[in-house]
Each structure stands twice: as structure tokens, then as C-alpha cells.
Amino acid sequence: MSVLLETSAGNMVVDLYEDAEGCSMNFIKLCKAKYYNFSPFYDVQRDFAVECGDPHFPLSDGGHAVTQLTSQRRLMPVRRSHRQHDDIGLVSFLNFGTTDSPLIGSRFLITLTDDKTLLKDLDTSGVVFGKVVEGFQTLQSVNEAIIDSSRRPIKDIRIFHTYVLDDPYPDPVGFSAPSVSPRPDKAQLSTFQLVYEEDQEKEEELNHETTREEQMRETQAQSQALTLELLGDLPSADFKPMENVLFVCKLNPLTQEEDLKTIFSRFGKILSCEVIKDKVTGSSLQYAFIEFDSKEACERAYFKMDNVLIDDRRIHVDFSQSVRKLSDSWRRDSERKIKGNFQSRGNRGGYNKPRGYRPIGQ
């Protein structure tokens, strides 16, 4: 069970413990509901721990468990954890109950040290349910952040998006997840910390440089497309990729087309699925193209499947930039026209096909 947290300081992947079932289910469902979107990191205690999980901090009443999303119960009872806070990157819910009868909401801690002596006090105030397995550079950025008198980073560090990579739990009755990630509401916007003026100047400078680079890339792409048109590889330099085709890479060499069809078919009807293989050896080149019957199905798969584990490999998905299918179709149409012209001219006796003639592409 894994969850990806995309933050303004970088990404983190959290693996959840199966024996912490109540806590893991609560965390997964809150991430699935996009409850944590735009939640700030606050109470940064350097080389100790950082708190997060309250999307409206400091204005809210402390956040809610998934039970609050489906009933009126704000806190959720869970089993006592036998795990101790004894390593860096451990994730634990704040305990609002007792040591023997914990009550959790949405607020959680991440440890920033492996000093067992320092972390010992957290064993009574937190319930461990997971561990950061990727993104320790992000944790270091949080740990080294410049903070104000309330120990909150002066320059905001927030969770932007949450992606559930593996969810073995059925959704609670009455639970619903948004189809797209929500935008920050007015209450959240009012709690955003200001950015330093020098940082704003650097950001504007970077944006300017990025714009110039994008313009150069666009000019180069237009030039290349025009060259392909002149060579006959494209019918037009304005040819655009299909919007219903997904590009999937970083595949396990053992992953087959049928495996991908089964996994991706839950997002919509699949028209074709092709794992690209070496022409000589026939071995997988570890990337594939999946064509859906609609643009909407392709978008759903894009938002849900990036960085998901398939056959022990964390895949990457993107919208396809290939025009191979379109150009192949255009070539076939052109070939049919050429063959038709040759045949009609030959039947009239006005044109004889040259010896050894073979249609384009054969």
C-alpha cells in the first residue's frame, strides 16, 4: 500500500503498514478524497518532527478522519500500535485519545531524525502507520526550512496533490472521491504565506528564461515538422497527435499487452494496446501506447496511473506525442490512391507500370 504526496518542496512516497489497518485505511481514503490538497506543513521542529494534515491550518478545528466525510463522527477509533518512533521518515497520526484507546483525525507527524531517545515521547502522542520510502531530499528541505515564531515555514511548504498508488480497502458507505483535483478555497487562500520579494524576482526571471526556451523549442519543432512534410513523412506540418492515446514507459520487460489492457480497461474501452518491441530480438523496449475510445478515458488514466507499481516497476504515463498512427493511416490512403492511379492508367493503355514496381511501404 503506497501513497504519493506531491509537495512544493518535492515528492514523497509513503508505504503504509498492513497491520495498522485502521490508520492506513483512514490515510488512503483522505488522500483519495483529495482532503489533504493544499495542506501546509507547520510546527517544524528541526531534527525532530514536522506536523501536517490540517488543510485549513491555522483556521480550522484540527482536521477530520474519513468518518467525518461519511458521518458526524470527527475522530476515528483505531487499535494501539506496537511500533515505536525509532527512525527517520516514520508517519504517525496524532492521538487524541489514550495510549490504549487511540482516536485519530487527519493530522499526522513525520519524524525528521532517527534518534530513538528524542523520539521516545512521540510513542504516547502518535500512532505509527507508515514510512517515507522515497523523497528524503524533500524531508531534508522541510527540516532546513526557515521558520517563524510559531515554527511554521516562512515560505509555504504545502501538499499540492495526493495520488493513491495501491488501495486494498473498500470505500466506506457514503464515501465519494472527486473526479478531478479541487482548487484551493477562499479559506485556504487566506492562510497562504507570503513569498520573499527576492524569490519572486528569481521566479519571474526563471519564467522569462522558460518562455524564451519554449519559444526556441517551438520554432525548432515547427522547422522539423516542415522538413518531415517536405520529405513526405507527414501530410502537413500542422499534424497533431491523437488526444486519446496514452504513452506508458518504465515498464517491466515481462509486462505483456494483455496485462496493460486488464489494468487500464477500468478507465474506458481500449481500442488498441501495443508494447513496443525490438525488431530483431523481439524483447520489450519497456514502453507502450494505449489507445482509448475517448479523450475523457485517456485523461482519467493519465491522472490515476502515473507512478503506479506494475510488476514491481513504478511506471510513468503521459499523453502520446507520436503521430505514427495518423501518419500510417495517411500513408495507406496515399498508397491506395497511387495504386488506383496506376491501375486506371494501365487499363486505358495510357500508362504501363515500370518493371519491379512496388507500392510505397511494401
Secondary structure, DSSP 8 states (H G I E B T S, - for coil): -EEEEEETTEEEEEEE-TT-HHHHHHHHHHHHTTTTTT-B-EEEETTTEEEE--TTTTTSSS---HHHHHSS--SEE---------STTEEEEE-SS-SSS-EE-S-EEEE----HHHHTTHHHHEEEEEEEEE-HHHHHHHHT--B-TTS-BSS--BEEEEEES---S---TT----SS-----HHHHTT-----HHHHHHHHHHHHHHHHHHHHHHHHHHHHHHHHHHHTS-S-TT----TTEEEEES--TT--HHHHHHHHGGGS-EEEEEEEE-TTT--EEEEEEEEESSHHHHHHHHHHHTT-EETTEE-EEEE----HHHHHHHHHHHHHHHHHHHHHHHHHTS----TT---TT-
